[in-house]
Amino acid sequence: MKNVAKKAYTNVSDLAHYLVVRVIPFREDHKIIGNILLFAINQLIQFEKMSLV
């Protein structure tokens, strides 16, 4: 179950919350998160293994 949860990108909501707290409008936040997820999926990278740097 843990592996399934990781593949489901459960930390995405944490990132979305972080961006909203940083005063990024929700629509822009949604677009940013969507682009990050598409990149991760296309590169076969788990979201949890992506770096902020």
All heavy atoms as TSV, in Angstrom:
chain	resi	resn	atom	element	x	y	z
A	1	MET	N	N	0.821	-1.194	0.000
A	1	MET	CA	C	0.000	0.000	0.000
A	1	MET	C	C	0.868	1.263	0.000
A	1	MET	O	O	0.519	2.238	-0.629
A	1	MET	CB	C	-0.896	-0.020	1.222
A	1	MET	CG	C	-1.861	1.101	1.295
A	1	MET	SD	S	-3.392	0.364	1.728
A	1	MET	CE	C	-4.572	1.456	1.246
A	2	LYS	N	N	1.992	1.211	0.720
A	2	LYS	CA	C	2.891	2.357	0.768
A	2	LYS	C	C	3.424	2.690	-0.620
A	2	LYS	O	O	3.503	3.859	-0.994
A	2	LYS	CB	C	4.041	2.068	1.732
A	2	LYS	CG	C	4.972	3.229	1.938
A	2	LYS	CD	C	6.037	2.877	2.959
A	2	LYS	CE	C	7.011	4.003	3.158
A	2	LYS	NZ	N	8.052	3.680	4.118
A	3	ASN	N	N	3.774	1.666	-1.393
A	3	ASN	CA	C	4.278	1.896	-2.751
A	3	ASN	C	C	3.209	2.512	-3.644
A	3	ASN	O	O	3.509	3.369	-4.464
A	3	ASN	CB	C	4.789	0.594	-3.358
A	3	ASN	CG	C	6.071	0.130	-2.707
A	3	ASN	OD1	O	6.802	0.930	-2.143
A	3	ASN	ND2	N	6.329	-1.162	-2.762
A	4	VAL	N	N	1.991	2.082	-3.476
A	4	VAL	CA	C	0.888	2.646	-4.261
A	4	VAL	C	C	0.700	4.114	-3.906
A	4	VAL	O	O	0.512	4.961	-4.770
A	4	VAL	CB	C	-0.415	1.849	-4.034
A	4	VAL	CG1	C	-1.593	2.550	-4.699
A	4	VAL	CG2	C	-0.272	0.434	-4.563
A	5	ALA	N	N	0.776	4.433	-2.624
A	5	ALA	CA	C	0.610	5.817	-2.190
A	5	ALA	C	C	1.713	6.699	-2.752
A	5	ALA	O	O	1.462	7.830	-3.172
A	5	ALA	CB	C	0.605	5.894	-0.665
A	6	LYS	N	N	2.938	6.199	-2.779
A	6	LYS	CA	C	4.037	6.991	-3.342
A	6	LYS	C	C	3.823	7.250	-4.819
A	6	LYS	O	O	4.086	8.335	-5.315
A	6	LYS	CB	C	5.375	6.283	-3.123
A	6	LYS	CG	C	5.894	6.410	-1.734
A	6	LYS	CD	C	7.271	5.801	-1.624
A	6	LYS	CE	C	7.809	5.976	-0.232
A	6	LYS	NZ	N	9.156	5.421	-0.104
A	7	LYS	N	N	3.351	6.262	-5.533
A	7	LYS	CA	C	3.104	6.431	-6.962
A	7	LYS	C	C	1.947	7.383	-7.219
A	7	LYS	O	O	1.833	7.945	-8.289
A	7	LYS	CB	C	2.834	5.079	-7.619
A	7	LYS	CG	C	4.080	4.222	-7.710
A	7	LYS	CD	C	3.800	2.912	-8.390
A	7	LYS	CE	C	5.054	2.061	-8.435
A	7	LYS	NZ	N	4.820	0.766	-9.043
A	8	ALA	N	N	1.095	7.571	-6.230
A	8	ALA	CA	C	-0.065	8.448	-6.382
A	8	ALA	C	C	0.288	9.902	-6.100
A	8	ALA	O	O	-0.580	10.760	-6.136
A	8	ALA	CB	C	-1.189	7.979	-5.456
A	9	TYR	N	N	1.556	10.200	-5.810
A	9	TYR	CA	C	2.006	11.563	-5.605
A	9	TYR	C	C	1.265	12.257	-4.453
A	9	TYR	O	O	0.718	13.343	-4.623
A	9	TYR	CB	C	1.878	12.368	-6.894
A	9	TYR	CG	C	2.652	11.774	-8.033
A	9	TYR	CD1	C	2.011	11.034	-9.021
A	9	TYR	CD2	C	4.027	11.934	-8.117
A	9	TYR	CE1	C	2.742	10.479	-10.069
A	9	TYR	CE2	C	4.753	11.382	-9.159
A	9	TYR	CZ	C	4.101	10.658	-10.123
A	9	TYR	OH	O	4.809	10.109	-11.145
A	10	THR	N	N	1.272	11.634	-3.288
A	10	THR	CA	C	0.549	12.181	-2.148
A	10	THR	C	C	1.139	13.482	-1.628
A	10	THR	O	O	0.439	14.261	-0.996
A	10	THR	CB	C	0.500	11.157	-1.002
A	10	THR	OG1	O	1.828	10.757	-0.678
A	10	THR	CG2	C	-0.313	9.945	-1.376
A	11	ASN	N	N	2.401	13.765	-1.897
A	11	ASN	CA	C	3.011	15.006	-1.417
A	11	ASN	C	C	2.687	16.204	-2.297
A	11	ASN	O	O	3.081	17.322	-1.983
A	11	ASN	CB	C	4.533	14.843	-1.318
A	11	ASN	CG	C	4.925	13.925	-0.193
A	11	ASN	OD1	O	4.189	13.754	0.764
A	11	ASN	ND2	N	6.087	13.326	-0.301
A	12	VAL	N	N	1.955	15.991	-3.340
A	12	VAL	CA	C	1.597	17.086	-4.237
A	12	VAL	C	C	0.748	18.113	-3.500
A	12	VAL	O	O	0.933	19.319	-3.675
A	12	VAL	CB	C	0.868	16.556	-5.488
A	12	VAL	CG1	C	0.330	17.687	-6.322
A	12	VAL	CG2	C	1.803	15.690	-6.300
A	13	SER	N	N	-0.160	17.661	-2.653
A	13	SER	CA	C	-0.997	18.608	-1.916
A	13	SER	C	C	-0.160	19.443	-0.958
A	13	SER	O	O	-0.457	20.618	-0.731
A	13	SER	CB	C	-2.129	17.889	-1.179
A	13	SER	OG	O	-1.592	16.992	-0.240
A	14	ASP	N	N	0.900	18.862	-0.396
A	14	ASP	CA	C	1.797	19.631	0.468
A	14	ASP	C	C	2.478	20.742	-0.318
A	14	ASP	O	O	2.605	21.870	0.156
A	14	ASP	CB	C	2.856	18.729	1.101
A	14	ASP	CG	C	2.276	17.747	2.093
A	14	ASP	OD1	O	1.184	18.026	2.639
A	14	ASP	OD2	O	2.913	16.700	2.314
A	15	LEU	N	N	2.931	20.428	-1.518
A	15	LEU	CA	C	3.568	21.435	-2.357
A	15	LEU	C	C	2.567	22.515	-2.753
A	15	LEU	O	O	2.887	23.705	-2.722
A	15	LEU	CB	C	4.181	20.791	-3.607
A	15	LEU	CG	C	4.832	21.746	-4.593
A	15	LEU	CD1	C	5.949	22.557	-3.942
A	15	LEU	CD2	C	5.363	20.982	-5.791
A	16	ALA	N	N	1.372	22.126	-3.101
A	16	ALA	CA	C	0.339	23.097	-3.471
A	16	ALA	C	C	0.058	24.045	-2.306
A	16	ALA	O	O	-0.044	25.256	-2.494
A	16	ALA	CB	C	-0.939	22.374	-3.892
A	17	HIS	N	N	-0.041	23.492	-1.117
A	17	HIS	CA	C	-0.269	24.330	0.079
A	17	HIS	C	C	0.894	25.294	0.280
A	17	HIS	O	O	0.698	26.481	0.564
A	17	HIS	CB	C	-0.460	23.446	1.312
A	17	HIS	CG	C	-0.601	24.229	2.570
A	17	HIS	ND1	N	-1.745	24.925	2.875
A	17	HIS	CD2	C	0.257	24.433	3.593
A	17	HIS	CE1	C	-1.576	25.541	4.038
A	17	HIS	NE2	N	-0.358	25.252	4.490
A	18	TYR	N	N	2.113	24.816	0.129
A	18	TYR	CA	C	3.300	25.651	0.280
A	18	TYR	C	C	3.257	26.834	-0.693
A	18	TYR	O	O	3.532	27.970	-0.321
A	18	TYR	CB	C	4.560	24.816	0.050
A	18	TYR	CG	C	5.832	25.623	0.025
A	18	TYR	CD1	C	6.448	26.022	1.208
A	18	TYR	CD2	C	6.413	25.994	-1.182
A	18	TYR	CE1	C	7.618	26.780	1.178
A	18	TYR	CE2	C	7.576	26.738	-1.213
A	18	TYR	CZ	C	8.174	27.129	-0.034
A	18	TYR	OH	O	9.309	27.875	-0.064
A	19	LEU	N	N	2.900	26.564	-1.940
A	19	LEU	CA	C	2.851	27.633	-2.934
A	19	LEU	C	C	1.754	28.649	-2.630
A	19	LEU	O	O	1.955	29.855	-2.795
A	19	LEU	CB	C	2.670	27.046	-4.341
A	19	LEU	CG	C	3.834	26.221	-4.877
A	19	LEU	CD1	C	3.473	25.628	-6.232
A	19	LEU	CD2	C	5.108	27.041	-4.964
A	20	VAL	N	N	0.612	28.184	-2.160
A	20	VAL	CA	C	-0.485	29.090	-1.821
A	20	VAL	C	C	-0.087	29.972	-0.643
A	20	VAL	O	O	-0.355	31.179	-0.640
A	20	VAL	CB	C	-1.780	28.304	-1.519
A	20	VAL	CG1	C	-2.827	29.201	-0.892
A	20	VAL	CG2	C	-2.323	27.688	-2.797
A	21	VAL	N	N	0.594	29.398	0.336
A	21	VAL	CA	C	1.057	30.172	1.490
A	21	VAL	C	C	2.048	31.253	1.036
A	21	VAL	O	O	2.123	32.324	1.622
A	21	VAL	CB	C	1.697	29.244	2.551
A	21	VAL	CG1	C	2.410	30.025	3.628
A	21	VAL	CG2	C	0.635	28.347	3.162
A	22	ARG	N	N	2.789	30.976	-0.027
A	22	ARG	CA	C	3.752	31.937	-0.575
A	22	ARG	C	C	3.059	32.972	-1.464
A	22	ARG	O	O	3.713	33.674	-2.226
A	22	ARG	CB	C	4.829	31.218	-1.388
A	22	ARG	CG	C	5.690	30.313	-0.594
A	22	ARG	CD	C	6.602	31.138	0.261
A	22	ARG	NE	N	7.455	30.256	1.041
A	22	ARG	CZ	C	8.219	30.654	2.011
A	22	ARG	NH1	N	8.244	31.919	2.344
A	22	ARG	NH2	N	8.950	29.808	2.674
A	23	VAL	N	N	1.751	33.064	-1.365
A	23	VAL	CA	C	0.930	34.053	-2.056
A	23	VAL	C	C	0.953	33.891	-3.579
A	23	VAL	O	O	0.959	34.843	-4.340
A	23	VAL	CB	C	1.320	35.503	-1.658
A	23	VAL	CG1	C	0.291	36.497	-2.115
A	23	VAL	CG2	C	1.517	35.624	-0.156
A	24	ILE	N	N	0.983	32.653	-4.025
A	24	ILE	CA	C	0.824	32.367	-5.446
A	24	ILE	C	C	-0.660	32.054	-5.660
A	24	ILE	O	O	-1.218	31.213	-4.963
A	24	ILE	CB	C	1.703	31.173	-5.882
A	24	ILE	CG1	C	3.173	31.559	-5.752
A	24	ILE	CG2	C	1.376	30.754	-7.307
A	24	ILE	CD1	C	4.138	30.459	-6.092
A	25	PRO	N	N	-1.317	32.744	-6.588
A	25	PRO	CA	C	-2.735	32.492	-6.825
A	25	PRO	C	C	-3.001	31.012	-7.145
A	25	PRO	O	O	-2.177	30.344	-7.764
A	25	PRO	CB	C	-3.065	33.373	-8.036
A	25	PRO	CG	C	-2.004	34.417	-8.049
A	25	PRO	CD	C	-0.778	33.769	-7.471
A	26	PHE	N	N	-4.170	30.537	-6.724
A	26	PHE	CA	C	-4.504	29.124	-6.876
A	26	PHE	C	C	-4.402	28.657	-8.328
A	26	PHE	O	O	-3.886	27.576	-8.596
A	26	PHE	CB	C	-5.904	28.832	-6.334
A	26	PHE	CG	C	-6.288	27.396	-6.498
A	26	PHE	CD1	C	-5.792	26.428	-5.643
A	26	PHE	CD2	C	-7.134	27.001	-7.527
A	26	PHE	CE1	C	-6.130	25.100	-5.802
A	26	PHE	CE2	C	-7.476	25.666	-7.688
A	26	PHE	CZ	C	-6.980	24.723	-6.826
A	27	ARG	N	N	-4.882	29.445	-9.274
A	27	ARG	CA	C	-4.829	29.018	-10.689
A	27	ARG	C	C	-3.397	28.847	-11.165
A	27	ARG	O	O	-3.078	27.904	-11.881
A	27	ARG	CB	C	-5.550	30.025	-11.580
A	27	ARG	CG	C	-7.036	29.963	-11.439
A	27	ARG	CD	C	-7.700	30.912	-12.400
A	27	ARG	NE	N	-9.114	30.957	-12.119
A	27	ARG	CZ	C	-10.025	31.286	-12.988
A	27	ARG	NH1	N	-9.660	31.631	-14.205
A	27	ARG	NH2	N	-11.284	31.290	-12.667
A	28	GLU	N	N	-2.527	29.770	-10.779
A	28	GLU	CA	C	-1.123	29.655	-11.157
A	28	GLU	C	C	-0.490	28.464	-10.445
A	28	GLU	O	O	0.302	27.719	-11.037
A	28	GLU	CB	C	-0.382	30.943	-10.800
A	28	GLU	CG	C	1.018	30.993	-11.346
A	28	GLU	CD	C	1.684	32.325	-11.089
A	28	GLU	OE1	O	0.987	33.338	-10.881
A	28	GLU	OE2	O	2.919	32.353	-11.100
A	29	ASP	N	N	-0.842	28.290	-9.181
A	29	ASP	CA	C	-0.373	27.156	-8.388
A	29	ASP	C	C	-0.753	25.839	-9.070
A	29	ASP	O	O	0.070	24.937	-9.231
A	29	ASP	CB	C	-0.987	27.257	-6.987
A	29	ASP	CG	C	-0.608	26.128	-6.063
A	29	ASP	OD1	O	0.495	25.575	-6.210
A	29	ASP	OD2	O	-1.422	25.810	-5.172
A	30	HIS	N	N	-2.000	25.745	-9.505
A	30	HIS	CA	C	-2.503	24.544	-10.166
A	30	HIS	C	C	-1.716	24.255	-11.446
A	30	HIS	O	O	-1.352	23.112	-11.727
A	30	HIS	CB	C	-3.988	24.744	-10.474
A	30	HIS	CG	C	-4.663	23.524	-10.987
A	30	HIS	ND1	N	-4.759	23.247	-12.331
A	30	HIS	CD2	C	-5.269	22.502	-10.338
A	30	HIS	CE1	C	-5.406	22.111	-12.489
A	30	HIS	NE2	N	-5.721	21.628	-11.307
A	31	LYS	N	N	-1.421	25.305	-12.201
A	31	LYS	CA	C	-0.668	25.146	-13.452
A	31	LYS	C	C	0.765	24.676	-13.170
A	31	LYS	O	O	1.282	23.786	-13.846
A	31	LYS	CB	C	-0.649	26.467	-14.209
A	31	LYS	CG	C	0.015	26.389	-15.550
A	31	LYS	CD	C	-0.067	27.727	-16.273
A	31	LYS	CE	C	0.600	27.626	-17.630
A	31	LYS	NZ	N	0.519	28.902	-18.353
A	32	ILE	N	N	1.403	25.268	-12.156
A	32	ILE	CA	C	2.771	24.886	-11.784
A	32	ILE	C	C	2.821	23.420	-11.368
A	32	ILE	O	O	3.663	22.654	-11.843
A	32	ILE	CB	C	3.303	25.788	-10.651
A	32	ILE	CG1	C	3.514	27.208	-11.162
A	32	ILE	CG2	C	4.595	25.228	-10.065
A	32	ILE	CD1	C	3.756	28.226	-10.067
A	33	ILE	N	N	1.906	23.034	-10.486
A	33	ILE	CA	C	1.868	21.653	-9.992
A	33	ILE	C	C	1.600	20.686	-11.151
A	33	ILE	O	O	2.233	19.635	-11.256
A	33	ILE	CB	C	0.793	21.475	-8.898
A	33	ILE	CG1	C	1.083	22.382	-7.708
A	33	ILE	CG2	C	0.681	20.026	-8.468
A	33	ILE	CD1	C	2.335	22.087	-6.958
A	34	GLY	N	N	0.686	21.049	-12.026
A	34	GLY	CA	C	0.385	20.196	-13.183
A	34	GLY	C	C	1.604	19.981	-14.060
A	34	GLY	O	O	1.873	18.859	-14.509
A	35	ASN	N	N	2.360	21.048	-14.301
A	35	ASN	CA	C	3.570	20.928	-15.122
A	35	ASN	C	C	4.626	20.058	-14.449
A	35	ASN	O	O	5.298	19.261	-15.115
A	35	ASN	CB	C	4.144	22.309	-15.438
A	35	ASN	CG	C	3.329	23.050	-16.462
A	35	ASN	OD1	O	2.684	22.445	-17.305
A	35	ASN	ND2	N	3.350	24.366	-16.392
A	36	ILE	N	N	4.774	20.206	-13.141
A	36	ILE	CA	C	5.733	19.376	-12.411
A	36	ILE	C	C	5.334	17.907	-12.487
A	36	ILE	O	O	6.171	17.033	-12.729
A	36	ILE	CB	C	5.850	19.833	-10.942
A	36	ILE	CG1	C	6.500	21.220	-10.875
A	36	ILE	CG2	C	6.639	18.826	-10.113
A	36	ILE	CD1	C	6.446	21.859	-9.504
A	37	LEU	N	N	4.058	17.625	-12.302
A	37	LEU	CA	C	3.591	16.240	-12.362
A	37	LEU	C	C	3.757	15.639	-13.747
A	37	LEU	O	O	4.189	14.493	-13.879
A	37	LEU	CB	C	2.128	16.151	-11.930
A	37	LEU	CG	C	1.891	16.268	-10.437
A	37	LEU	CD1	C	0.402	16.280	-10.133
A	37	LEU	CD2	C	2.569	15.137	-9.704
A	38	LEU	N	N	3.437	16.397	-14.780
A	38	LEU	CA	C	3.623	15.893	-16.141
A	38	LEU	C	C	5.092	15.586	-16.418
A	38	LEU	O	O	5.415	14.568	-17.027
A	38	LEU	CB	C	3.092	16.896	-17.162
A	38	LEU	CG	C	1.586	16.955	-17.311
A	38	LEU	CD1	C	1.189	18.076	-18.273
A	38	LEU	CD2	C	1.039	15.627	-17.792
A	39	PHE	N	N	5.972	16.458	-15.958
A	39	PHE	CA	C	7.398	16.221	-16.122
A	39	PHE	C	C	7.803	14.927	-15.417
A	39	PHE	O	O	8.501	14.092	-15.983
A	39	PHE	CB	C	8.207	17.402	-15.576
A	39	PHE	CG	C	9.690	17.168	-15.610
A	39	PHE	CD1	C	10.393	17.354	-16.787
A	39	PHE	CD2	C	10.371	16.752	-14.477
A	39	PHE	CE1	C	11.759	17.129	-16.830
A	39	PHE	CE2	C	11.736	16.524	-14.511
A	39	PHE	CZ	C	12.428	16.711	-15.689
A	40	ALA	N	N	7.365	14.776	-14.171
A	40	ALA	CA	C	7.718	13.581	-13.390
A	40	ALA	C	C	7.202	12.313	-14.068
A	40	ALA	O	O	7.927	11.318	-14.173
A	40	ALA	CB	C	7.164	13.694	-11.976
A	41	ILE	N	N	5.985	12.352	-14.533
A	41	ILE	CA	C	5.400	11.181	-15.183
A	41	ILE	C	C	6.147	10.854	-16.479
A	41	ILE	O	O	6.494	9.703	-16.730
A	41	ILE	CB	C	3.898	11.407	-15.453
A	41	ILE	CG1	C	3.146	11.408	-14.127
A	41	ILE	CG2	C	3.341	10.348	-16.394
A	41	ILE	CD1	C	1.722	11.919	-14.220
A	42	ASN	N	N	6.424	11.875	-17.276
A	42	ASN	CA	C	7.123	11.653	-18.550
A	42	ASN	C	C	8.551	11.163	-18.362
A	42	ASN	O	O	9.065	10.417	-19.191
A	42	ASN	CB	C	7.118	12.923	-19.396
A	42	ASN	CG	C	5.748	13.238	-19.948
A	42	ASN	OD1	O	4.937	12.349	-20.159
A	42	ASN	ND2	N	5.481	14.502	-20.169
A	43	GLN	N	N	9.194	11.579	-17.280
A	43	GLN	CA	C	10.571	11.170	-17.010
A	43	GLN	C	C	10.644	9.914	-16.131
A	43	GLN	O	O	11.735	9.478	-15.777
A	43	GLN	CB	C	11.332	12.313	-16.314
A	43	GLN	CG	C	11.438	13.571	-17.149
A	43	GLN	CD	C	12.230	13.351	-18.417
A	43	GLN	OE1	O	13.277	12.731	-18.414
A	43	GLN	NE2	N	11.722	13.875	-19.521
A	44	LEU	N	N	9.474	9.373	-15.772
A	44	LEU	CA	C	9.386	8.194	-14.903
A	44	LEU	C	C	10.094	8.424	-13.566
A	44	LEU	O	O	10.800	7.560	-13.050
A	44	LEU	CB	C	9.951	6.957	-15.600
A	44	LEU	CG	C	9.290	6.584	-16.922
A	44	LEU	CD1	C	10.022	5.423	-17.567
A	44	LEU	CD2	C	7.821	6.272	-16.731
A	45	ILE	N	N	9.898	9.613	-13.005
A	45	ILE	CA	C	10.487	9.990	-11.719
A	45	ILE	C	C	9.376	10.022	-10.677
A	45	ILE	O	O	8.317	10.607	-10.912
A	45	ILE	CB	C	11.133	11.389	-11.797
A	45	ILE	CG1	C	12.206	11.437	-12.864
A	45	ILE	CG2	C	11.693	11.806	-10.445
A	45	ILE	CD1	C	12.722	12.838	-13.150
A	46	GLN	N	N	9.627	9.427	-9.535
A	46	GLN	CA	C	8.668	9.536	-8.446
A	46	GLN	C	C	8.749	10.941	-7.873
A	46	GLN	O	O	9.830	11.500	-7.705
A	46	GLN	CB	C	8.968	8.516	-7.352
A	46	GLN	CG	C	8.678	7.097	-7.759
A	46	GLN	CD	C	8.957	6.141	-6.627
A	46	GLN	OE1	O	9.417	6.519	-5.558
A	46	GLN	NE2	N	8.696	4.880	-6.859
A	47	PHE	N	N	7.606	11.517	-7.573
A	47	PHE	CA	C	7.551	12.886	-7.081
A	47	PHE	C	C	8.426	13.063	-5.842
A	47	PHE	O	O	9.110	14.070	-5.696
A	47	PHE	CB	C	6.101	13.256	-6.775
A	47	PHE	CG	C	5.927	14.683	-6.368
A	47	PHE	CD1	C	5.929	15.684	-7.326
A	47	PHE	CD2	C	5.771	15.030	-5.033
A	47	PHE	CE1	C	5.777	17.008	-6.958
A	47	PHE	CE2	C	5.618	16.341	-4.671
A	47	PHE	CZ	C	5.619	17.327	-5.624
A	48	GLU	N	N	8.418	12.094	-4.965
A	48	GLU	CA	C	9.181	12.161	-3.719
A	48	GLU	C	C	10.694	12.211	-3.954
A	48	GLU	O	O	11.444	12.653	-3.103
A	48	GLU	CB	C	8.862	10.982	-2.798
A	48	GLU	CG	C	7.464	11.032	-2.197
A	48	GLU	CD	C	6.381	10.623	-3.179
A	48	GLU	OE1	O	6.689	10.017	-4.228
A	48	GLU	OE2	O	5.203	10.912	-2.896
A	49	LYS	N	N	11.140	11.758	-5.103
A	49	LYS	CA	C	12.568	11.723	-5.401
A	49	LYS	C	C	13.035	12.950	-6.164
A	49	LYS	O	O	14.216	13.072	-6.454
A	49	LYS	CB	C	12.917	10.454	-6.163
A	49	LYS	CG	C	12.740	9.212	-5.323
A	49	LYS	CD	C	13.214	7.987	-6.014
A	49	LYS	CE	C	13.010	6.783	-5.076
A	49	LYS	NZ	N	13.481	5.554	-5.679
A	50	MET	N	N	12.127	13.864	-6.478
A	50	MET	CA	C	12.514	15.069	-7.190
A	50	MET	C	C	13.177	16.041	-6.220
A	50	MET	O	O	12.806	16.124	-5.056
A	50	MET	CB	C	11.289	15.710	-7.848
A	50	MET	CG	C	10.719	14.862	-8.952
A	50	MET	SD	S	9.310	15.624	-9.742
A	50	MET	CE	C	10.120	16.910	-10.675
A	51	SER	N	N	14.114	16.817	-6.734
A	51	SER	CA	C	14.831	17.780	-5.918
A	51	SER	C	C	14.284	19.189	-6.163
A	51	SER	O	O	13.841	19.505	-7.264
A	51	SER	CB	C	16.318	17.737	-6.281
A	51	SER	OG	O	17.005	18.784	-5.659
A	52	LEU	N	N	14.342	20.022	-5.155
A	52	LEU	CA	C	13.918	21.411	-5.310
A	52	LEU	C	C	14.995	22.266	-5.939
A	52	LEU	O	O	14.770	23.396	-6.311
A	52	LEU	CB	C	13.541	22.007	-3.949
A	52	LEU	CG	C	12.298	21.411	-3.294
A	52	LEU	CD1	C	12.107	22.000	-1.907
A	52	LEU	CD2	C	11.067	21.663	-4.142
A	53	VAL	N	N	16.181	21.717	-6.064
A	53	VAL	CA	C	17.321	22.480	-6.601
A	53	VAL	C	C	17.445	22.258	-8.088
A	53	VAL	O	O	17.251	21.235	-8.620
A	53	VAL	CB	C	18.627	22.070	-5.899
A	53	VAL	CG1	C	19.771	22.918	-6.396
A	53	VAL	CG2	C	18.479	22.173	-4.411
